[in-house]
Amino acid sequence: MDSSDQSMNELERSGAKSFFETAPPLKNSDLISDKLKEFVRRNSESATPRSIVCVTSGGTTVPLEQRCVRYIDNFSSGYRGAASTEYFVKVGYAVIFVHRRGSYQPYCRYLPEDSFLDFVQLDEESNIQVPEDRAAMVKKSIREYHKAVGEGLLLKLPFTTIFEYLQILQLVATSINCFGCHSMFYLAAAVSDFYVPWESMAEHKIQSASGPLDMRLNQVPKMLSVLRKEWAPAAFCVSFKLETDPDILIQKADAALKRYGMNVVAANLLANYKEEVVVVTSNGKTIVRRNSKDDDLEEQLVALLSKTHSEYIQLVAL
Ligand code: 9Z3
């Protein structure tokens, strides 16, 4: 490691430290820790050694006021994270689904686009019925969701702001550190790069009578480095890189792979992210394409990643 790497580490470490020191304290942090402890206990006691994955999903917000009326948001519906969660459970992972409140949820991805009222009706005695053409799908969702939760394979933790997201990610990372190389981070959430520090944020609603709004945003510390180096050094880490310019996508993904020590960077373009993701590793690049409009690209992506993760576990065990 040369001295510029070392000073970079120091900068990242101190940036992360001051971010957490000045962030508003996470509400329910004791409850979240208890849930994590129980989830980890259940999955580390299971007869067959289980791998665990933290899937992050949806966009983080950046509040502009402490009593927040306005905020900056990041693009992400949470569909990718919700779909991937289902496929991770299917291939045998226990999943901690860290998601934006109100975003897509696993096992009911037809909501919120369609109202749940479209899936139920009342018969003459006012009993709830599911229309025949929807019954098979609803039954499958109920069965799979309750099976995942009942078997202790799914824990859902919601966030809204960048402050909540990073504090929850830290709690998750330190809680599952005991899984070592059997843990994976699948960071599909769209995370703000800029934010207003809590102490310099207006308390009350910013008034328009004061004229045009002039504000300076600080850079969010690069937490991928901290995750990799401090919170979960043995984990298999997959981050996503989203760009709009095809000419810089792969170059940025390569840079993220090296700079943050990721095992995989899944690179996608806003224009076609549902159809194509380039999986970038130090061994090369693989393009994952959706087979048809009725398929989820996430099924193939999760299959490829769980295979690459197994190879990583074998390598570490040598
Ligand atoms: C992604 O690139 C995801 O694939 C999408 C999924 C957000 C495009 P949807 O939730 O969309 O299915 O609607 N996520 C990562 C985006 C991101 O913020 N990456 C950072 C970056 O590109 C690195 S952490 O710099």
py3Dmol code that shows the C-alpha trace and the ligand (Angstrom):
import py3Dmol

protein = """\
ATOM      1  CA  MET A   1       0.000   0.000   0.000  1.00  0.00           C
ATOM      2  CA  ASP A   2       1.543   3.366  -0.928  1.00  0.00           C
ATOM      3  CA  SER A   3       1.196   6.569   1.077  1.00  0.00           C
ATOM      4  CA  SER A   4      -1.573   7.972  -1.151  1.00  0.00           C
ATOM      5  CA  ASP A   5      -3.663   4.811  -0.463  1.00  0.00           C
ATOM      6  CA  GLN A   6      -3.015   5.226   3.218  1.00  0.00           C
ATOM      7  CA  SER A   7      -4.045   8.885   3.296  1.00  0.00           C
ATOM      8  CA  MET A   8      -7.154   7.956   1.247  1.00  0.00           C
ATOM      9  CA  ASN A   9      -8.051   5.370   3.889  1.00  0.00           C
ATOM     10  CA  GLU A  10      -7.578   7.937   6.641  1.00  0.00           C
ATOM     11  CA  LEU A  11      -9.765  10.437   4.787  1.00  0.00           C
ATOM     12  CA  GLU A  12     -12.495   7.851   4.258  1.00  0.00           C
ATOM     13  CA  ARG A  13     -12.326   6.704   7.856  1.00  0.00           C
ATOM     14  CA  SER A  14     -12.534  10.211   9.291  1.00  0.00           C
ATOM     15  CA  GLY A  15     -15.271  11.197   6.788  1.00  0.00           C
ATOM     16  CA  ALA A  16     -17.348   8.179   7.844  1.00  0.00           C
ATOM     17  CA  LYS A  17     -16.718   8.875  11.539  1.00  0.00           C
ATOM     18  CA  SER A  18     -17.887  12.473  11.339  1.00  0.00           C
ATOM     19  CA  PHE A  19     -20.906  11.471   9.191  1.00  0.00           C
ATOM     20  CA  PHE A  20     -22.100   9.069  11.901  1.00  0.00           C
ATOM     21  CA  GLU A  21     -21.279  11.421  14.768  1.00  0.00           C
ATOM     22  CA  THR A  22     -23.368  14.216  13.278  1.00  0.00           C
ATOM     23  CA  ALA A  23     -26.233  12.138  11.830  1.00  0.00           C
ATOM     24  CA  PRO A  24     -29.583  12.223  13.661  1.00  0.00           C
ATOM     25  CA  PRO A  25     -29.717   9.061  15.818  1.00  0.00           C
ATOM     26  CA  LEU A  26     -31.484   6.116  14.202  1.00  0.00           C
ATOM     27  CA  LYS A  27     -34.950   5.615  15.681  1.00  0.00           C
ATOM     28  CA  ASN A  28     -35.591   2.042  16.862  1.00  0.00           C
ATOM     29  CA  SER A  29     -31.927   1.119  16.629  1.00  0.00           C
ATOM     30  CA  ASP A  30     -32.319  -1.256  19.618  1.00  0.00           C
ATOM     31  CA  LEU A  31     -35.262  -2.975  17.956  1.00  0.00           C
ATOM     32  CA  ILE A  32     -33.343  -3.310  14.673  1.00  0.00           C
ATOM     33  CA  SER A  33     -30.328  -4.753  16.527  1.00  0.00           C
ATOM     34  CA  ASP A  34     -32.569  -7.259  18.324  1.00  0.00           C
ATOM     35  CA  LYS A  35     -34.182  -8.351  15.054  1.00  0.00           C
ATOM     36  CA  LEU A  36     -30.764  -8.762  13.464  1.00  0.00           C
ATOM     37  CA  LYS A  37     -29.456 -10.740  16.412  1.00  0.00           C
ATOM     38  CA  GLU A  38     -32.421 -13.114  16.261  1.00  0.00           C
ATOM     39  CA  PHE A  39     -32.147 -13.490  12.465  1.00  0.00           C
ATOM     40  CA  VAL A  40     -28.430 -14.260  12.692  1.00  0.00           C
ATOM     41  CA  ARG A  41     -28.990 -16.713  15.560  1.00  0.00           C
ATOM     42  CA  ARG A  42     -31.667 -18.581  13.634  1.00  0.00           C
ATOM     43  CA  ASN A  43     -29.645 -18.838  10.468  1.00  0.00           C
ATOM     44  CA  SER A  44     -26.354 -19.756  12.058  1.00  0.00           C
ATOM     45  CA  GLU A  45     -27.980 -22.586  14.017  1.00  0.00           C
ATOM     46  CA  SER A  46     -29.585 -24.206  10.975  1.00  0.00           C
ATOM     47  CA  ALA A  47     -28.443 -27.785  10.232  1.00  0.00           C
ATOM     48  CA  THR A  48     -27.066 -26.912   6.794  1.00  0.00           C
ATOM     49  CA  PRO A  49     -24.647 -23.954   6.827  1.00  0.00           C
ATOM     50  CA  ARG A  50     -26.524 -21.111   5.192  1.00  0.00           C
ATOM     51  CA  SER A  51     -25.226 -18.116   3.288  1.00  0.00           C
ATOM     52  CA  ILE A  52     -26.688 -14.742   4.086  1.00  0.00           C
ATOM     53  CA  VAL A  53     -27.161 -11.751   1.792  1.00  0.00           C
ATOM     54  CA  CYS A  54     -27.975  -8.140   2.552  1.00  0.00           C
ATOM     55  CA  VAL A  55     -29.971  -6.778  -0.397  1.00  0.00           C
ATOM     56  CA  THR A  56     -30.339  -2.996  -0.449  1.00  0.00           C
ATOM     57  CA  SER A  57     -33.148  -1.576  -2.531  1.00  0.00           C
ATOM     58  CA  GLY A  58     -34.760   1.739  -3.488  1.00  0.00           C
ATOM     59  CA  GLY A  59     -33.405   5.286  -3.363  1.00  0.00           C
ATOM     60  CA  THR A  60     -32.208   7.209  -0.330  1.00  0.00           C
ATOM     61  CA  THR A  61     -33.546  10.720   0.311  1.00  0.00           C
ATOM     62  CA  VAL A  62     -31.586  13.789   1.362  1.00  0.00           C
ATOM     63  CA  PRO A  63     -33.718  15.993   3.622  1.00  0.00           C
ATOM     64  CA  LEU A  64     -33.376  19.748   3.134  1.00  0.00           C
ATOM     65  CA  GLU A  65     -35.026  20.643   6.441  1.00  0.00           C
ATOM     66  CA  GLN A  66     -34.807  18.923   9.839  1.00  0.00           C
ATOM     67  CA  ARG A  67     -38.603  19.054  10.071  1.00  0.00           C
ATOM     68  CA  CYS A  68     -38.612  17.737   6.573  1.00  0.00           C
ATOM     69  CA  VAL A  69     -41.050  19.100   4.009  1.00  0.00           C
ATOM     70  CA  ARG A  70     -38.686  18.911   1.047  1.00  0.00           C
ATOM     71  CA  TYR A  71     -36.033  16.404   0.068  1.00  0.00           C
ATOM     72  CA  ILE A  72     -33.829  15.324  -2.839  1.00  0.00           C
ATOM     73  CA  ASP A  73     -34.495  11.789  -4.050  1.00  0.00           C
ATOM     74  CA  ASN A  74     -32.551   9.158  -5.975  1.00  0.00           C
ATOM     75  CA  PHE A  75     -33.869   7.155  -8.904  1.00  0.00           C
ATOM     76  CA  SER A  76     -34.922   3.610  -7.926  1.00  0.00           C
ATOM     77  CA  SER A  77     -38.299   1.909  -7.716  1.00  0.00           C
ATOM     78  CA  GLY A  78     -36.890  -0.994  -5.694  1.00  0.00           C
ATOM     79  CA  TYR A  79     -38.053  -3.556  -8.271  1.00  0.00           C
ATOM     80  CA  ARG A  80     -34.555  -5.006  -8.773  1.00  0.00           C
ATOM     81  CA  GLY A  81     -33.982  -5.457  -5.050  1.00  0.00           C
ATOM     82  CA  ALA A  82     -37.425  -6.995  -4.457  1.00  0.00           C
ATOM     83  CA  ALA A  83     -37.104  -9.427  -7.386  1.00  0.00           C
ATOM     84  CA  SER A  84     -33.542 -10.350  -6.443  1.00  0.00           C
ATOM     85  CA  THR A  85     -34.627 -11.056  -2.856  1.00  0.00           C
ATOM     86  CA  GLU A  86     -37.110 -13.673  -4.104  1.00  0.00           C
ATOM     87  CA  TYR A  87     -34.449 -15.353  -6.244  1.00  0.00           C
ATOM     88  CA  PHE A  88     -31.861 -15.326  -3.440  1.00  0.00           C
ATOM     89  CA  VAL A  89     -34.349 -17.053  -1.110  1.00  0.00           C
ATOM     90  CA  LYS A  90     -35.095 -19.561  -3.875  1.00  0.00           C
ATOM     91  CA  VAL A  91     -31.423 -20.535  -4.228  1.00  0.00           C
ATOM     92  CA  GLY A  92     -31.065 -20.964  -0.451  1.00  0.00           C
ATOM     93  CA  TYR A  93     -29.895 -17.649   0.998  1.00  0.00           C
ATOM     94  CA  ALA A  94     -31.241 -15.950   4.104  1.00  0.00           C
ATOM     95  CA  VAL A  95     -31.992 -12.375   3.004  1.00  0.00           C
ATOM     96  CA  ILE A  96     -31.907  -9.096   4.905  1.00  0.00           C
ATOM     97  CA  PHE A  97     -33.924  -6.778   2.674  1.00  0.00           C
ATOM     98  CA  VAL A  98     -32.940  -3.174   3.467  1.00  0.00           C
ATOM     99  CA  HIS A  99     -35.470  -1.170   1.490  1.00  0.00           C
ATOM    100  CA  ARG A 100     -36.865   2.296   0.977  1.00  0.00           C
ATOM    101  CA  ARG A 101     -40.262   2.685   2.681  1.00  0.00           C
ATOM    102  CA  GLY A 102     -43.038   2.427   0.096  1.00  0.00           C
ATOM    103  CA  SER A 103     -40.872   0.829  -2.623  1.00  0.00           C
ATOM    104  CA  TYR A 104     -41.459  -2.555  -4.319  1.00  0.00           C
ATOM    105  CA  GLN A 105     -41.641  -5.527  -1.953  1.00  0.00           C
ATOM    106  CA  PRO A 106     -40.721  -9.177  -2.557  1.00  0.00           C
ATOM    107  CA  TYR A 107     -43.605 -11.563  -3.362  1.00  0.00           C
ATOM    108  CA  CYS A 108     -45.995  -8.735  -4.286  1.00  0.00           C
ATOM    109  CA  ARG A 109     -44.215  -6.970  -7.106  1.00  0.00           C
ATOM    110  CA  TYR A 110     -47.506  -6.330  -8.896  1.00  0.00           C
ATOM    111  CA  LEU A 111     -48.165  -3.811  -6.102  1.00  0.00           C
ATOM    112  CA  PRO A 112     -48.087  -0.786  -5.778  1.00  0.00           C
ATOM    113  CA  GLU A 113     -48.673  -0.307  -9.523  1.00  0.00           C
ATOM    114  CA  ASP A 114     -51.940  -2.252  -9.310  1.00  0.00           C
ATOM    115  CA  SER A 115     -54.074  -1.596  -6.259  1.00  0.00           C
ATOM    116  CA  PHE A 116     -54.562  -4.569  -3.924  1.00  0.00           C
ATOM    117  CA  LEU A 117     -58.269  -3.898  -4.462  1.00  0.00           C
ATOM    118  CA  ASP A 118     -57.830  -5.335  -7.974  1.00  0.00           C
ATOM    119  CA  PHE A 119     -56.953  -8.666  -6.379  1.00  0.00           C
ATOM    120  CA  VAL A 120     -60.006  -9.054  -4.153  1.00  0.00           C
ATOM    121  CA  GLN A 121     -63.777  -8.830  -4.434  1.00  0.00           C
ATOM    122  CA  LEU A 122     -66.774  -9.407  -2.174  1.00  0.00           C
ATOM    123  CA  ASP A 123     -69.301 -12.185  -2.714  1.00  0.00           C
ATOM    124  CA  GLU A 124     -73.011 -11.901  -1.857  1.00  0.00           C
ATOM    125  CA  GLU A 125     -72.313 -12.616   1.836  1.00  0.00           C
ATOM    126  CA  SER A 126     -69.578  -9.961   1.911  1.00  0.00           C
ATOM    127  CA  ASN A 127     -66.813 -12.582   2.128  1.00  0.00           C
ATOM    128  CA  ILE A 128     -63.511 -11.668   0.516  1.00  0.00           C
ATOM    129  CA  GLN A 129     -62.835 -13.598  -2.690  1.00  0.00           C
ATOM    130  CA  VAL A 130     -59.964 -13.546  -5.169  1.00  0.00           C
ATOM    131  CA  PRO A 131     -61.067 -13.333  -8.823  1.00  0.00           C
ATOM    132  CA  GLU A 132     -60.394 -16.649 -10.577  1.00  0.00           C
ATOM    133  CA  ASP A 133     -57.893 -15.285 -13.074  1.00  0.00           C
ATOM    134  CA  ARG A 134     -55.746 -13.906 -10.219  1.00  0.00           C
ATOM    135  CA  ALA A 135     -56.134 -16.758  -7.725  1.00  0.00           C
ATOM    136  CA  ALA A 136     -53.123 -18.828  -8.794  1.00  0.00           C
ATOM    137  CA  MET A 137     -50.762 -15.865  -8.609  1.00  0.00           C
ATOM    138  CA  VAL A 138     -52.094 -14.632  -5.249  1.00  0.00           C
ATOM    139  CA  LYS A 139     -51.903 -18.131  -3.723  1.00  0.00           C
ATOM    140  CA  LYS A 140     -48.318 -18.533  -4.941  1.00  0.00           C
ATOM    141  CA  SER A 141     -47.320 -15.161  -3.453  1.00  0.00           C
ATOM    142  CA  ILE A 142     -48.957 -15.896  -0.083  1.00  0.00           C
ATOM    143  CA  ARG A 143     -47.378 -19.338   0.075  1.00  0.00           C
ATOM    144  CA  GLU A 144     -43.863 -18.187  -0.857  1.00  0.00           C
ATOM    145  CA  TYR A 145     -43.903 -15.084   1.349  1.00  0.00           C
ATOM    146  CA  HIS A 146     -45.100 -16.919   4.472  1.00  0.00           C
ATOM    147  CA  LYS A 147     -42.681 -19.771   3.819  1.00  0.00           C
ATOM    148  CA  ALA A 148     -39.725 -17.354   3.579  1.00  0.00           C
ATOM    149  CA  VAL A 149     -40.726 -15.467   6.735  1.00  0.00           C
ATOM    150  CA  GLY A 150     -41.768 -18.641   8.633  1.00  0.00           C
ATOM    151  CA  GLU A 151     -38.470 -20.371   7.884  1.00  0.00           C
ATOM    152  CA  GLY A 152     -36.580 -17.291   9.055  1.00  0.00           C
ATOM    153  CA  LEU A 153     -35.179 -16.558   5.587  1.00  0.00           C
ATOM    154  CA  LEU A 154     -36.433 -12.998   5.183  1.00  0.00           C
ATOM    155  CA  LEU A 155     -35.934  -9.957   7.385  1.00  0.00           C
ATOM    156  CA  LYS A 156     -37.200  -6.605   6.112  1.00  0.00           C
ATOM    157  CA  LEU A 157     -35.685  -3.344   7.380  1.00  0.00           C
ATOM    158  CA  PRO A 158     -37.021  -0.044   5.995  1.00  0.00           C
ATOM    159  CA  PHE A 159     -35.216   3.291   5.532  1.00  0.00           C
ATOM    160  CA  THR A 160     -36.052   6.663   4.032  1.00  0.00           C
ATOM    161  CA  THR A 161     -33.097   9.029   4.411  1.00  0.00           C
ATOM    162  CA  ILE A 162     -29.399   8.650   3.649  1.00  0.00           C
ATOM    163  CA  PHE A 163     -28.793   8.906   7.419  1.00  0.00           C
ATOM    164  CA  GLU A 164     -31.051   5.944   8.177  1.00  0.00           C
ATOM    165  CA  TYR A 165     -29.723   3.902   5.248  1.00  0.00           C
ATOM    166  CA  LEU A 166     -26.060   4.151   6.226  1.00  0.00           C
ATOM    167  CA  GLN A 167     -26.712   3.554   9.916  1.00  0.00           C
ATOM    168  CA  ILE A 168     -28.783   0.445   9.102  1.00  0.00           C
ATOM    169  CA  LEU A 169     -26.134  -0.790   6.658  1.00  0.00           C
ATOM    170  CA  GLN A 170     -23.507  -0.475   9.384  1.00  0.00           C
ATOM    171  CA  LEU A 171     -25.698  -2.382  11.875  1.00  0.00           C
ATOM    172  CA  VAL A 172     -26.362  -5.144   9.340  1.00  0.00           C
ATOM    173  CA  ALA A 173     -22.713  -5.395   8.322  1.00  0.00           C
ATOM    174  CA  THR A 174     -21.417  -5.697  11.854  1.00  0.00           C
ATOM    175  CA  SER A 175     -24.199  -8.144  12.787  1.00  0.00           C
ATOM    176  CA  ILE A 176     -23.489 -10.566   9.928  1.00  0.00           C
ATOM    177  CA  ASN A 177     -19.710 -10.277  10.097  1.00  0.00           C
ATOM    178  CA  CYS A 178     -19.701 -13.675  11.873  1.00  0.00           C
ATOM    179  CA  PHE A 179     -20.772 -15.313   8.567  1.00  0.00           C
ATOM    180  CA  GLY A 180     -17.407 -14.227   7.097  1.00  0.00           C
ATOM    181  CA  CYS A 181     -17.071 -15.285   3.455  1.00  0.00           C
ATOM    182  CA  HIS A 182     -20.577 -16.827   3.613  1.00  0.00           C
ATOM    183  CA  SER A 183     -22.057 -13.315   3.692  1.00  0.00           C
ATOM    184  CA  MET A 184     -22.853 -11.232   0.634  1.00  0.00           C
ATOM    185  CA  PHE A 185     -23.763  -7.587   0.097  1.00  0.00           C
ATOM    186  CA  TYR A 186     -25.899  -6.897  -2.976  1.00  0.00           C
ATOM    187  CA  LEU A 187     -26.052  -3.117  -3.021  1.00  0.00           C
ATOM    188  CA  ALA A 188     -28.795  -2.277  -5.527  1.00  0.00           C
ATOM    189  CA  ALA A 189     -30.075   0.784  -3.620  1.00  0.00           C
ATOM    190  CA  ALA A 190     -29.475   4.116  -5.315  1.00  0.00           C
ATOM    191  CA  VAL A 191     -27.515   6.018  -2.711  1.00  0.00           C
ATOM    192  CA  SER A 192     -27.172   9.802  -2.588  1.00  0.00           C
ATOM    193  CA  ASP A 193     -23.707  11.147  -3.378  1.00  0.00           C
ATOM    194  CA  PHE A 194     -24.432  14.559  -1.804  1.00  0.00           C
ATOM    195  CA  TYR A 195     -26.221  15.601   1.366  1.00  0.00           C
ATOM    196  CA  VAL A 196     -26.851  18.427   3.806  1.00  0.00           C
ATOM    197  CA  PRO A 197     -25.171  17.738   7.170  1.00  0.00           C
ATOM    198  CA  TRP A 198     -27.726  17.657   9.971  1.00  0.00           C
ATOM    199  CA  GLU A 199     -26.149  20.491  11.973  1.00  0.00           C
ATOM    200  CA  SER A 200     -26.123  22.891   9.006  1.00  0.00           C
ATOM    201  CA  MET A 201     -29.668  22.005   7.920  1.00  0.00           C
ATOM    202  CA  ALA A 202     -32.523  24.502   8.397  1.00  0.00           C
ATOM    203  CA  GLU A 203     -34.776  23.382  11.234  1.00  0.00           C
ATOM    204  CA  HIS A 204     -38.039  24.722   9.794  1.00  0.00           C
ATOM    205  CA  LYS A 205     -39.493  24.791   6.304  1.00  0.00           C
ATOM    206  CA  ILE A 206     -37.343  26.952   4.030  1.00  0.00           C
ATOM    207  CA  GLN A 207     -39.329  30.057   3.093  1.00  0.00           C
ATOM    208  CA  SER A 208     -39.756  31.042  -0.557  1.00  0.00           C
ATOM    209  CA  ALA A 209     -40.156  34.707   0.450  1.00  0.00           C
ATOM    210  CA  SER A 210     -36.392  34.756   1.096  1.00  0.00           C
ATOM    211  CA  GLY A 211     -35.730  34.555  -2.681  1.00  0.00           C
ATOM    212  CA  PRO A 212     -33.909  31.894  -4.743  1.00  0.00           C
ATOM    213  CA  LEU A 213     -32.574  28.917  -2.830  1.00  0.00           C
ATOM    214  CA  ASP A 214     -28.816  28.766  -2.717  1.00  0.00           C
ATOM    215  CA  MET A 215     -27.410  25.700  -1.007  1.00  0.00           C
ATOM    216  CA  ARG A 216     -24.188  23.766  -0.832  1.00  0.00           C
ATOM    217  CA  LEU A 217     -24.254  19.986  -0.542  1.00  0.00           C
ATOM    218  CA  ASN A 218     -21.446  18.014   1.072  1.00  0.00           C
ATOM    219  CA  GLN A 219     -20.157  14.775  -0.391  1.00  0.00           C
ATOM    220  CA  VAL A 220     -21.402  11.609   1.290  1.00  0.00           C
ATOM    221  CA  PRO A 221     -18.305   9.710   2.498  1.00  0.00           C
ATOM    222  CA  LYS A 222     -17.445   6.678   0.358  1.00  0.00           C
ATOM    223  CA  MET A 223     -18.947   4.010   2.596  1.00  0.00           C
ATOM    224  CA  LEU A 224     -18.195   1.146   0.188  1.00  0.00           C
ATOM    225  CA  SER A 225     -14.564   1.405   1.280  1.00  0.00           C
ATOM    226  CA  VAL A 226     -15.526   1.424   4.938  1.00  0.00           C
ATOM    227  CA  LEU A 227     -17.858  -1.546   4.414  1.00  0.00           C
ATOM    228  CA  ARG A 228     -15.133  -3.517   2.695  1.00  0.00           C
ATOM    229  CA  LYS A 229     -12.241  -2.565   4.963  1.00  0.00           C
ATOM    230  CA  GLU A 230     -13.855  -2.260   8.384  1.00  0.00           C
ATOM    231  CA  TRP A 231     -17.398  -3.539   8.717  1.00  0.00           C
ATOM    232  CA  ALA A 232     -17.304  -6.721   6.669  1.00  0.00           C
ATOM    233  CA  PRO A 233     -13.782  -7.484   5.441  1.00  0.00           C
ATOM    234  CA  ALA A 234     -14.484 -11.128   4.501  1.00  0.00           C
ATOM    235  CA  ALA A 235     -17.868 -10.599   2.806  1.00  0.00           C
ATOM    236  CA  PHE A 236     -18.517 -11.058  -0.909  1.00  0.00           C
ATOM    237  CA  CYS A 237     -19.454  -7.553  -2.078  1.00  0.00           C
ATOM    238  CA  VAL A 238     -21.529  -6.693  -5.141  1.00  0.00           C
ATOM    239  CA  SER A 239     -22.177  -3.032  -5.860  1.00  0.00           C
ATOM    240  CA  PHE A 240     -24.151  -1.512  -8.716  1.00  0.00           C
ATOM    241  CA  LYS A 241     -22.985   1.274 -10.963  1.00  0.00           C
ATOM    242  CA  LEU A 242     -25.647   3.311 -12.723  1.00  0.00           C
ATOM    243  CA  GLU A 243     -24.748   5.715 -15.520  1.00  0.00           C
ATOM    244  CA  THR A 244     -26.543   7.493 -18.342  1.00  0.00           C
ATOM    245  CA  ASP A 245     -23.516   7.806 -20.658  1.00  0.00           C
ATOM    246  CA  PRO A 246     -22.596   4.439 -22.275  1.00  0.00           C
ATOM    247  CA  ASP A 247     -19.072   5.702 -23.006  1.00  0.00           C
ATOM    248  CA  ILE A 248     -18.083   5.869 -19.336  1.00  0.00           C
ATOM    249  CA  LEU A 249     -20.051   2.983 -17.793  1.00  0.00           C
ATOM    250  CA  ILE A 250     -17.462   0.192 -17.933  1.00  0.00           C
ATOM    251  CA  GLN A 251     -14.574   2.464 -17.079  1.00  0.00           C
ATOM    252  CA  LYS A 252     -16.467   3.665 -13.965  1.00  0.00           C
ATOM    253  CA  ALA A 253     -17.355   0.092 -13.001  1.00  0.00           C
ATOM    254  CA  ASP A 254     -13.712  -0.998 -13.340  1.00  0.00           C
ATOM    255  CA  ALA A 255     -12.643   1.940 -11.191  1.00  0.00           C
ATOM    256  CA  ALA A 256     -15.221   1.063  -8.479  1.00  0.00           C
ATOM    257  CA  LEU A 257     -14.072  -2.567  -8.501  1.00  0.00           C
ATOM    258  CA  LYS A 258     -10.496  -1.522  -7.763  1.00  0.00           C
ATOM    259  CA  ARG A 259     -11.058   1.528  -5.592  1.00  0.00           C
ATOM    260  CA  TYR A 260     -13.539  -0.089  -3.208  1.00  0.00           C
ATOM    261  CA  GLY A 261     -12.247  -3.660  -3.395  1.00  0.00           C
ATOM    262  CA  MET A 262     -15.593  -5.008  -4.607  1.00  0.00           C
ATOM    263  CA  ASN A 263     -15.812  -8.630  -5.776  1.00  0.00           C
ATOM    264  CA  VAL A 264     -18.350  -7.677  -8.447  1.00  0.00           C
ATOM    265  CA  VAL A 265     -19.643  -4.442  -9.911  1.00  0.00           C
ATOM    266  CA  ALA A 266     -22.934  -4.806 -11.786  1.00  0.00           C
ATOM    267  CA  ALA A 267     -22.908  -2.023 -14.355  1.00  0.00           C
ATOM    268  CA  ASN A 268     -26.133  -0.753 -15.901  1.00  0.00           C
ATOM    269  CA  LEU A 269     -27.418   2.132 -17.984  1.00  0.00           C
ATOM    270  CA  LEU A 270     -30.554   4.046 -17.118  1.00  0.00           C
ATOM    271  CA  ALA A 271     -31.802   3.555 -20.706  1.00  0.00           C
ATOM    272  CA  ASN A 272     -31.863  -0.269 -20.582  1.00  0.00           C
ATOM    273  CA  TYR A 273     -31.164  -1.422 -17.005  1.00  0.00           C
ATOM    274  CA  LYS A 274     -34.131  -3.798 -17.076  1.00  0.00           C
ATOM    275  CA  GLU A 275     -32.777  -5.534 -20.194  1.00  0.00           C
ATOM    276  CA  GLU A 276     -29.034  -5.645 -19.596  1.00  0.00           C
ATOM    277  CA  VAL A 277     -26.454  -5.643 -16.805  1.00  0.00           C
ATOM    278  CA  VAL A 278     -22.711  -6.100 -17.295  1.00  0.00           C
ATOM    279  CA  VAL A 279     -21.185  -8.136 -14.479  1.00  0.00           C
ATOM    280  CA  VAL A 280     -17.639  -6.863 -13.986  1.00  0.00           C
ATOM    281  CA  THR A 281     -15.105  -8.860 -11.940  1.00  0.00           C
ATOM    282  CA  SER A 282     -11.316  -8.956 -11.845  1.00  0.00           C
ATOM    283  CA  ASN A 283     -11.577 -12.025 -14.147  1.00  0.00           C
ATOM    284  CA  GLY A 284     -13.519 -10.256 -16.887  1.00  0.00           C
ATOM    285  CA  LYS A 285     -16.980  -9.150 -17.936  1.00  0.00           C
ATOM    286  CA  THR A 286     -20.203 -11.088 -18.485  1.00  0.00           C
ATOM    287  CA  ILE A 287     -23.287  -9.568 -20.050  1.00  0.00           C
ATOM    288  CA  VAL A 288     -26.566 -10.678 -18.473  1.00  0.00           C
ATOM    289  CA  ARG A 289     -29.557 -10.060 -20.736  1.00  0.00           C
ATOM    290  CA  ARG A 290     -33.243 -10.539 -20.072  1.00  0.00           C
ATOM    291  CA  ASN A 291     -34.599 -13.396 -22.193  1.00  0.00           C
ATOM    292  CA  SER A 292     -38.050 -11.916 -22.754  1.00  0.00           C
ATOM    293  CA  LYS A 293     -40.444  -9.317 -21.376  1.00  0.00           C
ATOM    294  CA  ASP A 294     -42.025 -11.995 -19.154  1.00  0.00           C
ATOM    295  CA  ASP A 295     -38.712 -12.909 -17.524  1.00  0.00           C
ATOM    296  CA  ASP A 296     -36.765 -11.170 -14.787  1.00  0.00           C
ATOM    297  CA  LEU A 297     -33.141 -10.428 -15.569  1.00  0.00           C
ATOM    298  CA  GLU A 298     -32.622 -10.723 -11.795  1.00  0.00           C
ATOM    299  CA  GLU A 299     -33.142 -14.513 -11.944  1.00  0.00           C
ATOM    300  CA  GLN A 300     -30.071 -14.968 -14.161  1.00  0.00           C
ATOM    301  CA  LEU A 301     -28.117 -12.335 -12.283  1.00  0.00           C
ATOM    302  CA  VAL A 302     -28.715 -14.018  -8.912  1.00  0.00           C
ATOM    303  CA  ALA A 303     -27.840 -17.441 -10.381  1.00  0.00           C
ATOM    304  CA  LEU A 304     -24.535 -16.075 -11.699  1.00  0.00           C
ATOM    305  CA  LEU A 305     -23.720 -14.248  -8.461  1.00  0.00           C
ATOM    306  CA  SER A 306     -24.513 -17.181  -6.189  1.00  0.00           C
ATOM    307  CA  LYS A 307     -22.232 -19.352  -8.353  1.00  0.00           C
ATOM    308  CA  THR A 308     -19.441 -16.753  -8.208  1.00  0.00           C
ATOM    309  CA  HIS A 309     -19.988 -16.452  -4.442  1.00  0.00           C
ATOM    310  CA  SER A 310     -19.653 -20.260  -4.009  1.00  0.00           C
ATOM    311  CA  GLU A 311     -16.375 -20.186  -5.945  1.00  0.00           C
ATOM    312  CA  TYR A 312     -15.191 -17.354  -3.678  1.00  0.00           C
ATOM    313  CA  ILE A 313     -16.093 -19.381  -0.563  1.00  0.00           C
ATOM    314  CA  GLN A 314     -14.136 -22.373  -1.894  1.00  0.00           C
ATOM    315  CA  LEU A 315     -11.147 -20.185  -2.655  1.00  0.00           C
ATOM    316  CA  VAL A 316     -11.176 -18.634   0.823  1.00  0.00           C
ATOM    317  CA  ALA A 317     -11.462 -22.110   2.408  1.00  0.00           C
ATOM    318  CA  LEU A 318      -8.262 -23.344   0.664  1.00  0.00           C
TER     319      LEU A 318
END
"""
ligand_1 = """\
25
9Z3
C -28.676 0.354 -9.650
O -27.945 0.655 -10.537
C -29.959 -0.462 -9.864
O -29.751 -1.444 -10.833
C -31.186 0.419 -10.258
C -32.432 -0.503 -10.200
C -31.358 1.565 -9.252
C -31.022 0.972 -11.655
P -35.028 -0.221 -9.802
O -34.838 -0.100 -8.319
O -33.604 0.207 -10.475
O -35.332 -1.639 -10.246
O -36.011 0.794 -10.330
N -28.404 0.715 -8.359
C -27.233 1.444 -7.915
C -27.313 2.898 -8.174
C -26.242 3.699 -7.485
O -26.573 4.659 -6.859
N -24.965 3.327 -7.576
C -23.885 4.185 -7.106
C -23.236 4.778 -8.333
O -23.636 4.444 -9.459
C -22.902 3.361 -6.343
S -23.523 2.866 -4.790
O -22.323 5.601 -8.179
"""
view = py3Dmol.view(width=600, height=400)
view.addModel(protein, "pdb")
view.setStyle({"model": 0}, {"cartoon": {"style": "trace"}})
view.addModel(ligand_1, "xyz")
view.setStyle({"model": 1}, {"stick": {}})
view.zoomTo()
view.show()
